[in-house]
């Protein structure tokens, strides 16, 4: 990571906050697009468009080994599966719930690494599990409500996103992450378009009605935000990355309240607070080195 001046750090922090806002707003855009397009069409148009956009930026130069390409395709399959569950869930769940439940993947990552790959994790990961489960209970079961089918789908989506991030972390160690993203997005997009052709009856009128949210999802939420994240995290402080990128869930809830008139009970807001705390806590790696506290916050950094 490059060392940043105070001014640079402020600029990068602001950039990461913008990225989190874009990603959080994407949940509302997904729900708006679903009013006139099917689940698979949204995924196909979004990721195929983003993949082609990044491919254009790289001037169609993809220099990956065959193994890396196939691994990237596999990651794209995971991305497609996770995105499909999330998109279907948004048909019956609120944007706020979707933002916070999907964000649980950062808690799942260290736990899965410990359970399936025997990686050592610190106490904070298990503490985060307790916090996130408590928060999930308050978010989905307060006020006499019950866990919905959408909530279950979102949990499944979060689990798949965790495995997708774990797989991605192994591939990017030996290959360019941006080129991997291109292949991953194209694979996900092609799967979406293929599934839409077989299982959905989308119309040109539907695409025209959804062009604004789809443009946001394709260009800003996927293509631009991903590229900006790569730039920002080259010089960002790990602590800043944890807090600002985890704000995605908070922004998802806020945009849902403002734009879609969603509402939260006090208990649900408490649940959101616990889940946000769990997301930040789970990404901190505590090291006992001369009483020094250092953190590795992004999912890929945790895995490594």
Backbone torsions as a table, in degrees:
resi	resn	phi	psi	omega
1	UNK	NA	132.9	179.8
2	UNK	-73.1	145.8	179.0
3	UNK	-80.7	130.2	-174.9
4	UNK	-110.4	146.8	172.8
5	UNK	-75.3	171.7	-179.9
6	UNK	-59.8	-43.9	-180.0
7	UNK	-63.9	-43.6	178.7
8	UNK	-61.8	-41.3	-178.1
9	UNK	-63.5	-41.6	177.9
10	UNK	-61.7	-43.0	179.7
11	UNK	-63.8	-42.6	-179.2
12	UNK	-68.0	-40.2	176.9
13	UNK	-60.6	-41.7	177.6
14	UNK	-64.1	-37.6	179.1
15	UNK	-65.4	-42.8	179.1
16	UNK	-67.1	-34.4	176.2
17	UNK	-65.2	-38.1	176.6
18	UNK	-64.1	-42.7	178.6
19	UNK	-60.4	-45.8	179.4
20	UNK	-61.4	-38.4	178.3
21	UNK	-65.3	-42.5	179.1
22	UNK	-62.5	-47.0	-179.9
23	UNK	-64.3	-40.7	178.2
24	UNK	-64.4	-39.4	179.1
25	UNK	-68.0	-22.2	-177.8
26	UNK	-62.0	-29.7	179.3
27	UNK	-63.2	-41.5	176.9
28	UNK	-65.9	-41.5	178.3
29	UNK	-61.2	-39.1	178.5
30	UNK	-62.6	-43.6	-179.3
31	UNK	-66.9	-37.5	177.6
32	UNK	-66.6	-41.7	179.4
33	UNK	-63.6	-32.3	-177.9
34	UNK	-68.7	-10.8	178.3
35	UNK	-71.0	-21.9	-178.0
36	UNK	-133.8	-3.7	179.4
37	UNK	-129.3	152.7	176.5
38	UNK	-77.0	165.0	-178.6
39	UNK	-55.8	-50.3	-175.9
40	UNK	-69.2	-34.1	178.4
41	UNK	-65.0	-40.2	178.4
42	UNK	-61.7	-47.1	179.8
43	UNK	-63.9	-45.0	-178.2
44	UNK	-61.7	-50.2	-179.1
45	UNK	-64.7	-40.8	-177.7
46	UNK	-63.5	-54.6	-171.9
47	UNK	-81.9	-31.9	175.2
48	UNK	-66.1	-42.6	177.6
49	UNK	-63.3	-43.3	179.5
50	UNK	-66.0	-39.8	178.3
51	UNK	-62.9	-42.7	178.1
52	UNK	-66.8	-35.3	178.0
53	UNK	-63.7	-46.6	178.4
54	UNK	-67.3	-36.4	177.8
55	UNK	-61.8	-38.3	177.2
56	UNK	-65.3	-39.5	178.8
57	UNK	-63.6	-34.6	178.8
58	UNK	-86.5	5.3	-180.0
59	UNK	56.7	38.8	175.3
60	UNK	60.5	29.3	178.1
61	UNK	-105.1	103.7	176.0
62	UNK	-116.3	111.4	-178.0
63	UNK	-116.1	75.4	178.6
64	UNK	-120.2	150.6	175.2
65	UNK	-69.7	161.5	178.3
66	UNK	-58.8	-39.0	179.4
67	UNK	-62.3	-44.8	180.0
68	UNK	-64.9	-36.4	178.8
69	UNK	-64.5	-46.8	-179.8
70	UNK	-67.1	-36.1	176.0
71	UNK	-64.0	-39.9	178.8
72	UNK	-65.8	-36.9	176.0
73	UNK	-62.8	-42.9	177.5
74	UNK	-60.3	-40.8	176.9
75	UNK	-64.6	-36.6	176.5
76	UNK	-62.8	-34.9	176.7
77	UNK	-64.6	-43.3	176.7
78	UNK	-62.3	-42.4	178.7
79	UNK	-61.7	-42.2	178.0
80	UNK	-61.7	-45.6	-178.2
81	UNK	-63.4	-45.3	179.8
82	UNK	-64.7	-42.7	-179.2
83	UNK	-66.0	-37.1	-179.8
84	UNK	-65.0	-45.1	178.2
85	UNK	-61.6	-42.8	-179.8
86	UNK	-63.8	-43.8	-177.5
87	UNK	-66.4	-40.6	177.2
88	UNK	-64.7	-40.4	-179.6
89	UNK	-61.6	-34.8	-178.9
90	UNK	-67.1	-13.4	176.3
91	UNK	-72.2	-24.8	-175.6
92	UNK	-126.3	-5.6	-178.4
93	UNK	-115.2	162.5	178.3
94	UNK	-81.4	158.3	177.7
95	UNK	-62.8	-39.3	179.6
96	UNK	-61.3	-48.1	176.6
97	UNK	-59.4	-43.0	-178.6
98	UNK	-60.5	-42.9	-178.8
99	UNK	-62.3	-46.4	-176.3
100	UNK	-76.4	-39.6	-179.5
101	UNK	-69.9	-41.2	176.7
102	UNK	-61.3	-38.3	-179.8
103	UNK	-63.3	-10.0	178.3
104	UNK	-64.5	-12.6	-178.0
105	UNK	-59.9	-29.9	-179.9
106	UNK	-70.7	-22.0	174.3
107	UNK	-81.4	-37.9	-178.3
108	UNK	-67.1	-34.6	-173.6
109	UNK	-54.9	-57.9	-179.2
110	UNK	-63.4	-32.5	179.0
111	UNK	-66.6	-45.3	178.6
112	UNK	-63.8	-37.8	178.1
113	UNK	-62.2	-36.5	178.7
114	UNK	-72.8	-42.4	-175.5
115	UNK	-74.3	-41.3	-172.2
116	UNK	-104.1	-24.5	-178.1
117	UNK	-118.6	6.4	176.5
118	UNK	55.6	32.3	176.6
119	UNK	-81.4	143.8	178.9
120	UNK	-77.7	130.9	174.6
121	UNK	-125.7	160.3	-174.7
122	UNK	-92.0	168.7	-176.1
123	UNK	-56.6	-29.6	-175.4
124	UNK	-63.7	-28.6	179.2
125	UNK	-65.5	-41.9	179.2
126	UNK	-71.9	-35.5	175.2
127	UNK	-62.8	-37.7	178.7
128	UNK	-64.4	-35.3	178.2
129	UNK	-62.1	-44.5	178.8
130	UNK	-61.8	-44.8	179.8
131	UNK	-62.6	-45.2	-174.8
132	UNK	-69.9	-35.6	177.9
133	UNK	-69.2	-39.0	176.1
134	UNK	-64.2	-45.4	178.4
135	UNK	-62.7	-39.3	179.1
136	UNK	-63.2	-40.3	178.4
137	UNK	-62.2	-46.0	-179.7
138	UNK	-65.6	-37.6	-177.4
139	UNK	-69.5	-39.3	-171.5
140	UNK	-102.5	-15.9	-172.7
141	UNK	-124.8	7.1	-179.2
142	UNK	-79.3	158.9	176.2
143	UNK	66.2	23.2	177.3
144	UNK	83.5	-2.4	179.3
145	UNK	-76.6	165.1	-179.4
146	UNK	-121.5	160.6	176.7
147	UNK	-62.3	127.8	-177.0
148	UNK	-95.0	168.3	175.7
149	UNK	-59.9	-36.5	178.1
150	UNK	-62.8	-40.1	178.3
151	UNK	-63.3	-41.0	178.9
152	UNK	-63.5	-42.9	177.9
153	UNK	-63.1	-38.0	179.2
154	UNK	-66.6	-37.7	176.2
155	UNK	-63.8	-43.5	176.4
156	UNK	-61.0	-40.1	177.3
157	UNK	-62.6	-42.9	179.6
158	UNK	-61.9	-40.3	178.2
159	UNK	-63.4	-43.8	178.9
160	UNK	-65.6	-38.1	176.2
161	UNK	-62.2	-36.5	178.5
162	UNK	-63.5	-46.2	178.6
163	UNK	-66.4	-34.0	177.8
164	UNK	-64.1	-41.5	179.1
165	UNK	-67.5	-38.2	178.0
166	UNK	-63.6	-46.0	178.7
167	UNK	-63.2	-42.2	-179.7
168	UNK	-61.4	-38.7	-177.3
169	UNK	-62.6	-34.5	-179.4
170	UNK	-73.3	-36.1	-177.3
171	UNK	-73.9	-39.7	-175.5
172	UNK	-71.3	-11.4	177.9
173	UNK	-65.5	-27.5	-174.7
174	UNK	-119.4	0.7	-177.3
175	UNK	-141.7	163.0	-179.5
176	UNK	-68.8	122.2	-176.1
177	UNK	-63.1	-31.2	-179.3
178	UNK	-70.6	-39.9	178.1
179	UNK	-68.9	-36.3	175.9
180	UNK	-62.5	-39.8	178.9
181	UNK	-61.6	-39.5	179.2
182	UNK	-59.2	-50.4	-178.9
183	UNK	-64.2	-42.3	179.5
184	UNK	-60.3	-47.5	-179.8
185	UNK	-65.2	-42.1	-179.9
186	UNK	-64.0	-42.4	179.0
187	UNK	-62.7	-45.5	178.8
188	UNK	-62.4	-44.6	-179.3
189	UNK	-64.4	-41.4	179.4
190	UNK	-66.2	-38.8	175.7
191	UNK	-61.8	-42.3	179.0
192	UNK	-63.3	-44.4	-179.8
193	UNK	-66.1	-39.7	178.3
194	UNK	-64.1	-44.9	178.9
195	UNK	-65.1	-37.6	178.7
196	UNK	-63.8	-38.9	-179.5
197	UNK	-65.5	-34.8	-176.2
198	UNK	-87.3	-37.6	-168.7
199	UNK	-111.8	-7.6	-176.5
200	UNK	-127.2	161.4	177.0
201	UNK	-122.8	74.5	179.5
202	UNK	-84.1	152.2	-178.8
203	UNK	-121.8	160.6	176.0
204	UNK	-61.9	-35.3	178.0
205	UNK	-63.4	-38.2	178.0
206	UNK	-64.8	-40.8	177.8
207	UNK	-64.0	-41.2	179.5
208	UNK	-64.6	-37.9	179.1
209	UNK	-68.1	-30.1	-175.7
210	UNK	-100.2	13.7	-171.7
211	UNK	-64.8	-33.8	-178.5
212	UNK	-68.6	-54.1	176.8
213	UNK	-63.2	-33.2	179.5
214	UNK	-69.5	-36.8	176.3
215	UNK	-63.6	-41.6	177.6
216	UNK	-62.2	-47.6	-178.1
217	UNK	-63.4	-43.2	-174.8
218	UNK	-73.9	-52.8	-173.1
219	UNK	-82.0	-54.9	-174.5
220	UNK	-80.1	-57.0	-172.0
221	UNK	-69.7	-25.4	-178.1
222	UNK	-111.3	-61.7	-176.1
223	UNK	-67.2	-57.5	-175.4
224	UNK	-70.4	-48.5	-176.8
225	UNK	-61.2	-39.9	179.0
226	UNK	-63.0	-44.4	179.9
227	UNK	-64.5	-43.2	179.1
228	UNK	-64.4	-34.6	177.9
229	UNK	-61.8	-42.8	178.8
230	UNK	-62.2	-39.0	178.4
231	UNK	-67.8	-46.9	-175.1
232	UNK	-64.9	-41.3	-173.5
233	UNK	-77.7	-3.6	173.0
234	UNK	-70.9	-30.5	-177.3
235	UNK	-124.7	1.5	-178.1
236	UNK	-75.7	145.9	172.0
237	UNK	-73.6	138.4	-179.1
238	UNK	-55.4	-39.9	179.7
239	UNK	-61.4	-41.7	179.2
240	UNK	-64.8	-42.4	-179.6
241	UNK	-59.9	-41.0	-179.4
242	UNK	-61.0	-51.4	-174.6
243	UNK	-68.9	-49.4	-173.0
244	UNK	-70.5	-42.5	-179.2
245	UNK	-71.5	-28.1	175.6
246	UNK	-71.4	-14.9	177.3
247	UNK	-66.7	-8.8	177.4
248	UNK	-52.6	-44.3	-178.9
249	UNK	-65.3	-40.1	179.3
250	UNK	-63.9	-45.0	179.3
251	UNK	-64.8	-36.2	177.7
252	UNK	-58.7	-44.8	179.6
253	UNK	-66.5	-43.8	-178.0
254	UNK	-63.8	-44.9	179.6
255	UNK	-64.8	-37.5	177.1
256	UNK	-62.6	-40.3	178.9
257	UNK	-67.1	-44.9	-175.3
258	UNK	-74.5	-46.2	-171.5
259	UNK	-89.8	-36.5	-176.2
260	UNK	-106.7	2.7	-179.6
261	UNK	57.8	35.4	173.9
262	UNK	-74.2	162.1	-179.1
263	UNK	-139.5	157.0	178.2
264	UNK	-127.7	141.3	171.2
265	UNK	-78.7	163.5	176.9
266	UNK	-55.8	-39.4	179.3
267	UNK	-66.8	-37.5	177.6
268	UNK	-66.4	-38.3	176.5
269	UNK	-64.3	-37.6	176.2
270	UNK	-63.8	-39.8	177.5
271	UNK	-62.8	-41.3	177.0
272	UNK	-61.2	-41.1	179.3
273	UNK	-62.5	-42.5	178.5
274	UNK	-65.3	-39.6	-179.5
275	UNK	-68.5	-38.2	176.7
276	UNK	-64.0	-43.4	178.0
277	UNK	-61.3	-39.1	179.3
278	UNK	-65.1	-38.8	179.9
279	UNK	-62.3	-43.4	179.8
280	UNK	-70.2	-46.0	-177.4
281	UNK	-61.6	-38.4	-176.0
282	UNK	-67.0	-20.7	-175.9
283	UNK	-94.2	2.6	-179.7
284	UNK	-98.0	128.5	175.1
285	UNK	-105.0	114.9	-178.4
286	UNK	-87.5	129.4	-179.2
287	UNK	-124.3	132.0	179.6
288	UNK	-90.5	79.0	179.2
289	UNK	-125.8	101.0	179.1
290	UNK	54.4	42.8	178.4
291	UNK	57.1	29.2	-176.8
292	UNK	-101.9	136.7	178.8
293	UNK	-106.6	117.2	178.6
294	UNK	-126.2	154.0	-175.2
295	UNK	-128.5	146.3	169.8
296	UNK	-122.1	112.7	-164.3
297	UNK	-105.6	-35.1	-176.2
298	UNK	-76.2	150.5	-178.1
299	UNK	-52.4	-41.3	-178.9
300	UNK	-66.4	-38.2	179.5
301	UNK	-65.9	-36.3	177.7
302	UNK	-61.6	-45.6	-176.2
303	UNK	-63.0	-39.9	-178.6
304	UNK	-75.7	NA	NA
